[in-house]
Amino acid sequence: MNDLVMELDSHSGRHLYEQIYDHIRREIREGKLLHGEKLPSTRFLASYLQVSRSTVDLAYEQLLSEGYIESRPYKGFFVCKIEELYDLRVSRDSAEGCEDEADRHFLYDFSPNVVELGSFPFRTWKKITREILTDEKKELFALGNPQGDAELRATICHYLHTSRGVNCTPQQIVIGAGNDYLLMLLEKILGRERHIALENPTYHRAYRMFRSFDWQVETISMDESGMRADALYESRADLAYVMPSHQFPTGIVMPIGRRLELLRWAARAEDRYLIEDDYDSEFRYRGKPIPSLQGSDQTDCVIYIGTFSKAIAPAIRVSYMVLPGRLLGRYRSRCMFLSSTVSRIDQSVLNQFIRDGAFERHLNKMRKIYGSRHDRMLWACRKYIANGTVSGENGGLHLILHYQGERTEAELLARAAEKGIRLYGMADTYIGRLPENWQPTLILGYAGLQEQEIEAGIRLLSDCI
């Protein structure tokens, strides 16, 4: 009935039956009334519109004669199948208005979420896969351990200790298909009645995940050292989600003093935990790699999460979670009935890829590529954008550009899109209100762009600013 809500104008000079006919005809042509949909009876529609039944009869008769509707004995009036008569102009306009940004073609996309796929070690990956399948190991086609294969967990354990300073055993590691799955698993382990604090700005996907758990979510403001410990103490949180090695999106590296403050906060209550998301720590271009927060944990209160999606490829849906020893009992009692979400063949390929040194060689290659693109981005921003400053450099896969100009952040994003540049604003990563004296800020990813594209894109961006 909603599609037949209409306003009739008795003073328009047009017959009322014509107005009813025009409205129904337009709804059918635009696809709002679908094939086979039943129309109200003439008696009901006349009563609803407060007109005579003969007025509705005339409108229906005209629609019947033109083939828009059909009459079925003892059943009523139904919309005919006439898709080819839909108003193509309206459909086209509607489609243009609803165009998905992801489907648009941009000359330069400064996404912070993409990686360089052209340098993926296809031959090595193919060779390992062929060797594993040639061995015809029947056990690879069995279900396997819910935590992940023991060999891969032992390999990850060794890798995390040597590269990130993580202290754990293979028994503490849980392997899953992406961080989303591991966070959902964590909700089963920790329970529903939780209150979690997040940095603000933050990684919105994690924020939405925590909200979907019906956890109470609170945001904590940041300073130059990351999440403010004093504000965390004032909160009611019993969990805190942090990215200490390279915070997204600000790029802040949390110093050891602030890390110890957060660890003290977690240790002050029986069931408090820090969730450390170490999402892109492999890429550091100046100085030594930043050690993990988990490596400084002396009270068994850090839940460490990492992924191979940034270091290898997004399609390698293998992430890992290191649980504190005191949570292993909960995991086994609440989650061991859940099967592993990663194919055992993929686990075996990744295990050999890391164990044989191919992963380390790939990382070294990508550090050089990304480091060169990082330097070109930094140089281009400083050369072409005189009224901007850059932060968050020397690590990760994106930089932060703060600029001064007449355009707001939203206006700049729209203007850049017209020029073929896809930008990402910092304002979208905030939860709630923006800080006072907000300065428009851009998140500029460089991993998916060649060096010449980076320079050309920044030069074009300077015109937009």
C-alpha positions in Angstrom: 0.0 0.0 0.0 3.0 2.3 0.6 3.7 2.6 -3.1 0.1 3.9 -3.7 0.4 6.7 -1.2 -0.5 9.7 -3.3 -1.8 13.2 -3.0 -4.7 14.2 -5.3 -5.2 17.8 -6.2 -8.9 18.6 -7.0 -7.9 22.1 -8.2 -5.2 21.0 -10.7 -7.5 21.0 -13.7 -6.8 17.3 -14.3 -9.3 14.6 -13.6 -8.8 12.6 -10.4 -8.8 9.3 -12.3 -6.0 10.6 -14.5 -3.9 11.5 -11.4 -4.4 8.0 -10.0 -3.6 6.4 -13.4 -0.4 8.6 -13.7 0.8 7.7 -10.2 0.4 3.9 -10.6 1.8 4.0 -14.1 4.9 5.9 -12.9 5.4 3.5 -10.0 5.3 0.5 -12.4 7.7 2.1 -14.9 10.2 3.0 -12.2 10.1 -0.6 -10.8 8.6 0.4 -7.5 5.6 -1.8 -8.1 6.9 -5.2 -9.1 5.7 -7.9 -11.5 3.0 -10.0 -9.8 2.4 -7.5 -7.0 -1.3 -7.2 -6.0 -3.0 -3.8 -6.2 -5.6 -2.7 -3.6 -9.2 -3.4 -4.6 -11.1 -0.5 -6.2 -13.4 -0.3 -3.2 -10.5 -0.1 -0.8 -8.5 2.4 -2.8 -11.6 4.6 -3.3 -12.2 4.6 0.5 -8.5 5.3 1.2 -8.3 8.2 -1.2 -11.8 9.4 -0.3 -13.0 9.4 -3.9 -15.8 7.6 -5.7 -15.3 4.0 -6.7 -16.1 4.9 -10.3 -13.0 7.2 -10.3 -10.7 4.4 -9.3 -12.5 2.1 -11.8 -11.7 4.5 -14.7 -8.0 4.6 -13.6 -7.8 0.8 -13.4 -9.5 0.4 -16.8 -7.0 2.7 -18.5 -4.1 0.7 -16.9 -5.7 -2.6 -18.0 -6.2 -1.4 -21.6 -2.5 -0.3 -21.8 -1.3 -3.6 -20.3 0.2 -2.2 -17.1 -2.0 -4.4 -14.9 -4.1 -7.5 -15.4 -7.3 -8.7 -13.8 -7.5 -12.2 -12.3 -11.1 -13.5 -11.7 -12.0 -13.6 -8.0 -8.4 -12.5 -7.0 -8.0 -8.9 -8.0 -5.6 -6.7 -10.0 -1.9 -7.5 -10.4 1.1 -5.8 -12.0 2.1 -7.1 -15.4 5.6 -8.1 -16.4 6.9 -5.1 -18.3 10.6 -4.6 -17.3 11.4 -3.5 -20.8 9.2 -0.4 -20.3 11.0 0.8 -17.2 12.0 4.4 -17.3 15.7 4.1 -18.3 16.5 7.7 -17.6 15.3 7.4 -14.0 17.2 4.2 -13.5 20.4 5.7 -14.9 20.2 8.8 -12.7 19.5 6.6 -9.7 22.5 4.4 -10.4 24.8 7.5 -10.8 23.6 8.9 -7.5 24.3 5.6 -5.7 27.7 4.9 -7.3 30.0 2.9 -5.0 33.3 4.7 -4.4 35.0 1.3 -4.6 33.8 0.9 -8.2 35.1 4.3 -9.4 38.3 4.5 -11.2 40.8 6.8 -9.7 44.1 7.9 -11.2 45.8 7.8 -7.8 44.4 5.9 -4.8 46.2 6.8 -1.5 44.6 3.9 0.4 46.4 3.0 3.6 44.9 -0.5 3.4 46.5 -1.9 0.2 49.9 -3.6 -0.3 52.2 -4.1 -3.3 51.0 -7.3 -5.0 53.3 -7.1 -8.0 56.2 -8.3 -5.8 54.5 -11.3 -4.4 56.8 -14.3 -4.6 54.5 -16.3 -6.9 57.1 -18.8 -8.0 58.2 -19.6 -4.5 54.7 -19.9 -3.2 53.7 -22.1 -6.2 56.8 -24.3 -5.7 56.1 -24.9 -2.0 52.4 -25.7 -2.8 53.4 -28.2 -5.5 55.8 -29.9 -3.2 53.3 -30.2 -0.4 50.6 -31.6 -2.6 53.0 -34.0 -4.4 53.8 -35.6 -1.0 50.1 -36.6 -0.8 49.9 -36.3 2.9 46.5 -37.5 3.8 46.5 -35.7 7.2 46.4 -32.3 5.4 42.9 -33.1 4.3 41.7 -33.9 7.8 40.2 -31.4 10.2 43.2 -30.7 12.3 43.7 -28.9 15.7 41.3 -26.0 16.4 44.2 -23.8 17.5 46.1 -24.5 14.2 48.7 -27.0 13.2 51.4 -27.5 15.8 54.2 -27.1 13.3 53.0 -23.7 12.2 52.4 -22.5 15.7 55.9 -23.5 16.7 57.3 -21.6 13.6 55.2 -18.5 14.4 56.3 -18.7 18.1 60.0 -18.7 17.0 59.4 -15.9 14.5 57.6 -13.7 17.0 60.3 -14.1 19.6 63.2 -13.3 17.3 61.5 -10.4 15.4 59.1 -8.9 17.9 60.4 -10.0 21.3 57.2 -11.8 22.1 57.5 -14.4 24.9 55.2 -17.3 24.5 54.9 -21.0 23.8 53.2 -22.7 20.8 50.4 -23.7 23.1 49.5 -20.1 23.7 49.0 -19.4 19.9 45.6 -19.6 18.1 45.6 -19.3 14.3 42.6 -17.9 12.5 41.4 -16.6 9.2 41.9 -12.9 9.8 41.7 -10.6 12.8 37.9 -10.4 12.7 37.6 -14.1 13.5 40.2 -13.9 16.3 38.3 -10.9 17.9 35.1 -12.9 17.7 36.9 -15.8 19.3 38.2 -13.4 22.0 34.6 -12.4 22.8 33.8 -16.1 23.5 36.9 -16.3 25.8 36.4 -13.1 27.7 32.6 -13.2 27.9 29.9 -10.7 27.2 30.0 -8.4 30.3 33.0 -6.4 29.3 33.9 -2.7 29.1 36.6 -1.9 26.5 38.6 1.3 25.9 39.9 2.3 22.5 42.3 5.0 21.4 40.6 7.9 19.7 41.2 8.2 16.7 41.2 4.4 16.1 40.8 1.6 13.7 37.1 1.7 12.9 36.8 -1.9 11.9 37.8 -3.0 15.4 35.5 -0.5 16.9 32.5 -1.9 15.0 33.5 -5.4 16.0 33.5 -4.6 19.7 30.2 -2.8 19.3 28.7 -5.9 17.7 29.7 -7.9 20.8 27.4 -5.6 22.9 30.5 -4.7 24.9 30.5 -1.3 26.4 32.9 0.7 24.3 34.6 3.9 25.5 37.2 6.0 23.7 40.3 7.4 25.4 41.9 10.6 24.1 45.6 10.5 23.0 48.6 12.7 23.4 52.0 12.5 21.7 52.7 9.2 23.5 49.5 7.5 22.6 46.5 6.5 24.8 46.5 8.6 27.9 47.0 6.4 31.0 45.4 8.9 33.4 42.2 8.9 31.3 42.3 5.1 31.2 42.5 5.0 35.0 39.4 7.3 35.2 37.4 5.0 32.8 35.4 2.0 33.8 37.2 -0.2 31.3 38.5 -3.7 32.1 40.0 -4.1 28.6 42.0 -1.7 26.4 42.7 -2.1 22.7 46.0 -0.5 21.7 48.4 -0.4 18.7 51.6 0.7 20.5 54.2 -0.1 17.8 52.5 2.0 15.1 49.1 3.4 16.0 46.5 3.6 13.3 45.9 6.2 12.0 48.2 8.6 13.8 51.5 6.6 13.4 52.4 7.3 17.0 55.0 4.9 18.5 54.3 4.5 22.2 57.4 5.1 24.3 58.4 2.6 27.0 57.2 4.9 29.9 53.6 4.9 28.6 53.8 1.2 27.9 54.7 0.5 31.5 51.9 2.8 32.7 49.4 0.7 30.7 50.8 -2.5 32.0 50.5 -1.3 35.6 46.9 -0.4 34.9 46.1 -3.9 33.6 47.9 -5.5 36.6 45.9 -3.6 39.2 42.7 -5.7 38.7 42.1 -9.5 38.5 40.6 -9.8 35.1 42.0 -6.8 33.1 43.8 -7.2 29.8 45.5 -5.2 27.1 44.7 -6.2 23.5 47.8 -5.4 21.4 47.2 -5.2 17.7 50.6 -5.4 16.0 49.2 -5.0 12.5 52.2 -3.7 10.4 55.2 -3.8 12.8 57.4 -5.5 10.1 57.9 -2.3 8.3 60.3 0.1 10.0 62.6 2.4 7.9 64.7 4.2 10.5 66.4 2.7 13.5 65.7 -0.7 15.1 62.3 -2.4 15.0 60.0 -1.4 17.9 59.6 -4.3 20.3 56.1 -5.6 21.2 54.3 -4.5 24.3 53.8 -8.2 25.1 57.5 -8.6 25.5 57.5 -6.2 28.4 54.5 -8.0 30.1 55.5 -9.5 33.5 51.9 -10.1 34.8 50.4 -12.2 32.0 47.9 -9.5 31.0 48.6 -8.8 27.2 46.6 -10.5 24.4 48.8 -10.2 21.3 47.3 -10.2 17.8 49.1 -10.1 14.5 48.6 -11.0 10.8 50.4 -11.9 7.7 48.0 -9.9 5.5 50.2 -6.8 5.4 53.5 -8.6 5.2 52.6 -11.1 2.4 49.1 -10.4 0.8 45.6 -9.7 2.0 44.4 -13.0 0.5 46.7 -14.9 2.8 44.0 -15.0 5.5 46.2 -16.1 8.3 46.3 -14.2 11.6 47.5 -15.3 15.0 46.6 -14.5 18.6 48.9 -15.1 21.6 46.8 -15.7 24.7 48.1 -15.1 28.2 48.6 -18.4 30.0 45.8 -17.7 32.5 43.3 -17.5 29.6 44.2 -20.9 28.1 41.8 -22.8 30.4 38.9 -20.5 29.3 39.8 -21.0 25.6 39.9 -24.8 25.9 36.6 -25.0 27.8 34.7 -22.4 25.7 36.2 -22.6 22.2 37.9 -25.9 21.5 34.7 -27.2 19.8 35.2 -24.6 17.1 37.2 -25.9 14.1 40.1 -24.0 12.7 39.2 -21.5 9.9 42.4 -21.8 8.0 43.0 -24.7 5.5 45.7 -27.1 6.6 47.2 -26.9 3.2 47.6 -23.1 3.5 49.0 -23.6 7.0 51.5 -26.0 5.7 52.6 -23.8 2.8 53.0 -20.8 5.1 54.9 -22.9 7.6 57.5 -23.9 5.0 57.5 -20.4 3.5 58.6 -19.0 6.9 60.8 -21.9 8.0 62.9 -22.0 4.8 63.7 -18.3 5.0 61.5 -17.2 2.0 59.4 -15.0 4.3 62.4 -13.1 5.6 63.8 -12.6 2.1 60.4 -11.3 1.0 60.2 -9.0 4.0 63.7 -7.6 3.2 62.7 -6.9 -0.4 59.4 -5.2 0.6 61.1 -3.1 3.2 63.3 -1.7 0.5 60.4 -1.1 -1.9 58.2 0.5 0.8 61.1 2.4 2.3 61.8 4.0 -1.1 58.1 4.9 -1.6 57.9 6.3 1.9 60.9 8.6 1.2 59.3 9.7 -2.1 56.0 10.5 -0.4 57.8 12.4 2.3 59.8 14.4 -0.3 56.8 15.1 -2.5 54.7 16.4 0.4 57.4 18.7 1.5 58.1 19.9 -2.0 54.6 20.5 -3.3 52.5 21.2 -0.2 54.0 24.3 1.3 51.2 24.8 3.9 51.3 21.2 5.2 53.3 19.2 7.8 53.9 15.5 7.8 53.9 13.1 10.8 53.8 9.4 11.4 56.9 8.8 9.3 59.6 6.0 9.4 57.2 3.1 9.8 54.1 1.4 8.5 52.5 1.9 5.1 51.1 5.5 5.4 51.9 9.0 6.4 49.8 11.7 8.0 49.5 15.1 6.2 48.2 18.1 8.2 47.4 21.1 6.0 46.1 24.6 6.3 43.8 26.0 3.6 40.4 27.3 2.9 38.8 23.9 2.1 37.5 21.7 4.8 38.6 18.1 4.9 35.3 16.9 3.3 35.5 19.6 0.6 39.1 18.6 -0.2 38.2 14.9 -0.5 35.4 15.8 -2.9 37.5 18.2 -4.9 40.3 15.6 -5.2 37.9 12.9 -6.3 36.8 15.2 -9.2 40.5 15.3 -10.2 40.9 11.5 -10.0 42.5 11.3 -6.6 41.1 9.1 -3.8 41.9 10.4 -0.4 41.1 9.3 3.2 40.4 11.8 5.9 41.5 11.6 9.5 38.1 12.8 10.7 36.5 9.5 9.7 38.6 7.7 12.2 37.4 9.6 15.2 34.6 8.3 17.4 32.3 11.1 18.4 33.3 14.7 18.3 36.4 16.0 16.7 39.0 17.7 19.0 38.9 21.4 19.4 40.8 23.5 16.9 40.7 20.6 14.5 43.1 20.9 11.6 42.2 19.0 8.4 44.3 15.9 8.1 44.8 13.3 5.4 45.9 9.6 5.7 48.2 9.0 2.7 49.0 5.4 2.0 51.8 4.7 -0.4 52.1 0.9 -0.6 49.9 0.5 -3.6 51.5 3.3 -5.8 54.7 3.4 -7.8 57.1 6.2 -7.0 56.3 8.3 -10.0 52.6 7.9 -9.2 53.2 9.1 -5.7 54.9 12.3 -6.9 52.3 12.9 -9.7 49.4 12.4 -7.2 50.9 14.7 -4.6 51.5 17.4 -7.2 47.9 17.2 -8.3 46.8 17.2 -4.7 48.6 20.4 -4.1 46.4 22.1 -6.7 43.3 20.8 -4.9 44.5 22.3 -1.6 
